[in-house]
């Protein structure tokens, strides 16, 4: 089980395949286990590495997640890329992992080839999302399917991981709000934004919310492309898995 030490903590990752490095970055309250089958698929074309961010999966637990969560997770990815001498690498991040991927590309562009950022709400947190987060997480802890998912992601101590993540997301919204430390205009990496028009987390924001938000982000960046799947839920990477896989290969290999 490969791992490396980051600021005194053991960070676990999986490593399979050969060729150009491709990192798959998991979302909030998830782990690299969410990519089990997906990583095998990409390993036919790439060297696929899936880290468990600190506090998640098989990595060391933290008593509290950092408030600037997605920036700190980006620092973990940058340290891993440098420790394994992997740059430049492709990044695919989904949901919260998309925020991490963009932060990596902004902070260490020399380590990144291309980025696919899937199913995320934009460049800042939304009151409409965070205001119900604690209630929704508590409800999910009573749902057997959700409990099985979290247990598969983290093991028997999954509830503490979920609570830590919820607390960090709420603190971030209250104290920081913005997801990125640098202006998006500084992003030099080729980027593809993906999502689903039926994303249950963002569908209630406003008509056309995701398309308008992504177009605004691309305007700030000054380049890049987007693709929104007409059906499927959150995240699009899994709800439209076959189409997403073909789209991602075309983008990464172009």
FIROMAR-779832 format. One record per residue (C-alpha): residue in three letters; x negated, y, z. Coordinates in steps of 0.25 Angstrom, whole numbers, padded with zeros to 4 digits, always signed. Example, Ala and Ser with C-alpha at 12.3 -4.5 7.8 and 13.67 -1.06 7.14 Angstrom:
! residues 2
ALA-0049-0018+0031;SER-0055-0004+0029;
//
This chain:
! residues 254
UNK+0000+0000+0000;UNK-0008+0012-0005;UNK-0008+0024+0004;UNK-0017+0037+0007;UNK-0019+0046+0019;UNK-0012+0060+0018;UNK-0015+0069+0030;UNK-0016+0057+0039;UNK-0004+0050+0034;UNK-0003+0037+0026;UNK+0004+0040+0012;UNK+0009+0027+0005;UNK+0010+0026-0010;UNK+0012+0016-0021;UNK+0003+0014-0033;UNK+0005+0006-0045;UNK+0003+0006-0060;UNK-0008+0013-0068;UNK-0010+0025-0077;UNK-0007+0039-0075;UNK-0002+0041-0060;UNK+0012+0044-0058;UNK+0017+0047-0044;UNK+0032+0045-0040;UNK+0036+0054-0028;UNK+0048+0050-0020;UNK+0059+0059-0015;UNK+0063+0063-0001;UNK+0066+0052+0009;UNK+0061+0042-0001;UNK+0048+0035-0004;UNK+0040+0028-0015;UNK+0049+0016-0013;UNK+0059+0023-0022;UNK+0049+0022-0033;UNK+0047+0007-0032;UNK+0053+0002-0045;UNK+0050+0016-0052;UNK+0035+0015-0049;UNK+0034+0002-0055;UNK+0041+0007-0068;UNK+0031+0019-0069;UNK+0019+0010-0066;UNK+0020+0004-0080;UNK+0015+0018-0085;UNK+0008+0025-0073;UNK+0001+0023-0060;UNK+0013+0026-0051;UNK+0011+0031-0036;UNK+0022+0033-0027;UNK+0019+0039-0013;UNK+0027+0039-0001;UNK+0026+0053+0005;UNK+0022+0054+0019;UNK+0034+0050+0028;UNK+0040+0041+0017;UNK+0040+0027+0013;UNK+0027+0020+0017;UNK+0019+0032+0020;UNK+0016+0037+0034;UNK+0028+0043+0042;UNK+0028+0058+0046;UNK+0035+0063+0058;UNK+0040+0075+0050;UNK+0040+0077+0035;UNK+0034+0090+0031;UNK+0044+0102+0028;UNK+0037+0105+0015;UNK+0040+0090+0011;UNK+0038+0090-0004;UNK+0026+0099-0004;UNK+0019+0090+0006;UNK+0023+0077-0001;UNK+0016+0084-0014;UNK+0004+0085-0005;UNK+0004+0071-0002;UNK+0005+0067-0017;UNK-0006+0077-0021;UNK-0015+0070-0010;UNK-0011+0056-0015;UNK-0015+0060-0030;UNK-0028+0065-0025;UNK-0031+0054-0016;UNK-0028+0044-0028;UNK-0035+0053-0038;UNK-0022+0052-0046;UNK-0020+0065-0053;UNK-0014+0069-0062;UNK-0002+0061-0060;UNK+0012+0061-0064;UNK+0023+0064-0053;UNK+0037+0059-0052;UNK+0045+0064-0040;UNK+0059+0062-0037;UNK+0068+0071-0028;UNK+0059+0076-0017;UNK+0047+0069-0024;UNK+0050+0079-0036;UNK+0047+0090-0027;UNK+0034+0084-0022;UNK+0030+0081-0037;UNK+0032+0095-0041;UNK+0024+0100-0028;UNK+0012+0091-0032;UNK+0012+0096-0046;UNK+0012+0111-0041;UNK+0001+0108-0030;UNK-0008+0099-0038;UNK-0005+0100-0053;UNK-0019+0094-0056;UNK-0013+0081-0050;UNK+0000+0080-0058;UNK+0003+0076-0073;UNK+0018+0077-0074;UNK+0029+0078-0064;UNK+0043+0073-0064;UNK+0052+0079-0054;UNK+0065+0072-0052;UNK+0078+0075-0045;UNK+0075+0087-0036;UNK+0082+0100-0032;UNK+0073+0111-0037;UNK+0062+0119-0031;UNK+0069+0122-0018;UNK+0078+0115-0008;UNK+0093+0117-0008;UNK+0102+0120+0003;UNK+0113+0111-0004;UNK+0103+0099-0003;UNK+0097+0101+0011;UNK+0110+0105+0018;UNK+0115+0091+0017;UNK+0102+0083+0018;UNK+0102+0080+0032;UNK+0117+0075+0031;UNK+0114+0067+0019;UNK+0102+0060+0025;UNK+0110+0057+0037;UNK+0121+0051+0029;UNK+0110+0043+0020;UNK+0104+0037+0033;UNK+0118+0030+0035;UNK+0119+0025+0021;UNK+0114+0011+0019;UNK+0109+0013+0005;UNK+0101+0026+0009;UNK+0096+0018+0021;UNK+0091+0007+0013;UNK+0084+0017+0003;UNK+0077+0025+0015;UNK+0073+0011+0021;UNK+0067+0007+0008;UNK+0060+0020+0006;UNK+0054+0021+0020;UNK+0056+0009+0029;UNK+0063+0008+0042;UNK+0060+0022+0047;UNK+0067+0028+0035;UNK+0076+0036+0043;UNK+0065+0045+0049;UNK+0059+0047+0035;UNK+0073+0052+0030;UNK+0075+0061+0042;UNK+0061+0067+0040;UNK+0064+0070+0026;UNK+0077+0076+0029;UNK+0071+0085+0039;UNK+0059+0090+0030;UNK+0069+0093+0018;UNK+0078+0101+0028;UNK+0066+0109+0034;UNK+0060+0111+0020;UNK+0073+0117+0015;UNK+0074+0126+0027;UNK+0059+0130+0028;UNK+0054+0130+0014;UNK+0064+0127+0003;UNK+0055+0128-0009;UNK+0049+0114-0014;UNK+0036+0119-0020;UNK+0025+0128-0015;UNK+0021+0133-0029;UNK+0029+0139-0040;UNK+0034+0129-0050;UNK+0028+0138-0061;UNK+0015+0133-0056;UNK+0018+0119-0060;UNK+0010+0114-0072;UNK+0014+0100-0072;UNK+0023+0094-0083;UNK+0036+0092-0075;UNK+0049+0085-0078;UNK+0061+0087-0069;UNK+0072+0076-0069;UNK+0085+0074-0061;UNK+0099+0069-0063;UNK+0111+0078-0066;UNK+0119+0069-0056;UNK+0109+0070-0045;UNK+0118+0069-0032;UNK+0108+0078-0024;UNK+0109+0090-0034;UNK+0122+0088-0041;UNK+0130+0096-0031;UNK+0120+0108-0032;UNK+0126+0115-0044;UNK+0130+0111-0058;UNK+0117+0109-0066;UNK+0109+0111-0054;UNK+0098+0101-0057;UNK+0096+0106-0072;UNK+0096+0121-0067;UNK+0086+0118-0056;UNK+0077+0110-0065;UNK+0077+0121-0076;UNK+0074+0131-0066;UNK+0062+0123-0061;UNK+0057+0121-0075;UNK+0058+0136-0077;UNK+0049+0139-0065;UNK+0039+0128-0069;UNK+0039+0133-0084;UNK+0038+0119-0090;UNK+0044+0105-0088;UNK+0056+0097-0092;UNK+0069+0091-0085;UNK+0078+0080-0087;UNK+0091+0078-0080;UNK+0097+0064-0081;UNK+0112+0065-0083;UNK+0116+0054-0073;UNK+0110+0048-0060;UNK+0107+0053-0046;UNK+0096+0057-0037;UNK+0085+0055-0041;UNK+0085+0054-0056;UNK+0072+0046-0056;UNK+0080+0034-0051;UNK+0095+0037-0055;UNK+0090+0037-0070;UNK+0078+0029-0068;UNK+0076+0023-0082;UNK+0078+0036-0089;UNK+0070+0044-0079;UNK+0059+0033-0081;UNK+0059+0035-0096;UNK+0059+0050-0095;UNK+0048+0051-0085;UNK+0039+0042-0094;UNK+0042+0051-0106;UNK+0038+0063-0097;UNK+0026+0058-0090;UNK+0020+0052-0103;UNK+0023+0063-0112;
//
